[in-house]
Amino acid sequence: MTARRTLFFSAIPLSLMLLCFYIWTLSTGVALSGIGRTGAISVTVGAVALLFLSSIAALWDGGRQEAELAQAVRKDPLTGLGNRVQAESRLNLALEQSRINGRAVGVVFCDVNDFKVVNDVYGHTVGDRLLAAIGARFADSVRPSDTVARYGGDEFVVVCPDLRNANDVGLVAERLKMTMDRPFVIGSHSIIAKTSIGITVGYGTRNSAEELLSRADAEMYRNKLQL
């Protein structure tokens, strides 16, 4: 990137100087030999081409960086899943589609039980790897159209658009529970992890993303208190 910027900013004054010199020779009628005229034209055209190519390179690099930054804003670096921003964005999009097709949108809110104990007993590195493993199992157990996101800490959210009926979100929750039945092997440790889950269903014509997330979160905590 530094090389491209150096090329870009050095090409600008060089091109302008050569263009000005060539225009000056034409306007003042300064006689140039055939070789000198050909050389001036060649150098000027080369400088303009250099400016054009370096501009394209700078714009390309800037666009790529913007795309990477936009992706980073929506991605959780620990699990590789989406984060809170992406979950809310996908939920808003699902509700917009629901307003058109009238189909249900489901939200599943998951919290890992006793995750602090895992960190305290095995260390934060093992805890981080456990979260990544849970996220991977969740992602493998849902539809391609569903979005699994790490909402924060040890909480995960699944956004389920375009459901046939309100009961379908319950099936998603059951699949998530089943993925937790097998122990997680992290290094030399075999860890049994469970989650508390809350679900809700809404429609774009009468529900907001904030409302659905709040309802699913509240149900998840009610289920957690019953343990």
KARAWO-V723052 format. One record per pair of residues at least 12 apart in sequence whose ideal C-beta (glycine too) atoms are under 6 Angstrom apart, sorted by sequence separation. I is the first residue (numbers start at 0). J is the second residue. If there is no record, write none. Layout:
i=I j=J
i=I j=J
//
This chain:
i=73 j=85
i=117 j=129
i=145 j=157
i=146 j=158
i=159 j=171
i=199 j=211
i=145 j=159
i=179 j=193
i=134 j=149
i=179 j=194
i=199 j=214
i=141 j=157
i=199 j=215
i=198 j=215
i=21 j=39
i=197 j=215
i=197 j=218
i=21 j=43
i=197 j=219
i=172 j=196
i=195 j=219
i=17 j=42
i=17 j=43
i=172 j=198
i=195 j=222
i=195 j=223
i=17 j=46
i=168 j=198
i=14 j=46
i=168 j=200
i=13 j=46
i=14 j=47
i=140 j=174
i=165 j=200
i=14 j=50
i=137 j=175
i=140 j=178
i=10 j=49
i=114 j=153
i=10 j=50
i=111 j=153
i=136 j=178
i=10 j=53
i=110 j=154
i=7 j=53
i=109 j=155
i=6 j=53
i=108 j=156
i=7 j=57
i=77 j=127
i=107 j=157
i=132 j=183
i=3 j=56
i=78 j=131
i=3 j=57
i=80 j=134
i=105 j=159
i=129 j=183
i=78 j=134
i=104 j=160
i=129 j=185
i=3 j=60
i=89 j=146
i=105 j=162
i=128 j=185
i=102 j=161
i=103 j=162
i=0 j=60
i=125 j=185
i=86 j=148
i=103 j=165
i=85 j=148
i=105 j=168
i=86 j=150
i=107 j=171
i=81 j=146
i=93 j=158
i=107 j=172
i=82 j=148
i=80 j=147
i=81 j=148
i=83 j=150
i=93 j=160
i=121 j=188
i=80 j=148
i=83 j=151
i=90 j=158
i=80 j=149
i=89 j=158
i=86 j=156
i=78 j=149
i=86 j=158
i=75 j=149
i=111 j=192
i=112 j=193
i=111 j=194
i=112 j=195
i=109 j=194
i=110 j=195
i=109 j=196
i=108 j=197
i=107 j=198
i=106 j=199
i=105 j=200
i=103 j=200
i=104 j=201
i=97 j=202
i=98 j=203
i=106 j=211
i=97 j=203
i=98 j=204
i=108 j=215
i=108 j=216
i=94 j=203
i=106 j=215
i=110 j=219
i=108 j=219
i=91 j=208
i=90 j=208
i=87 j=208
//
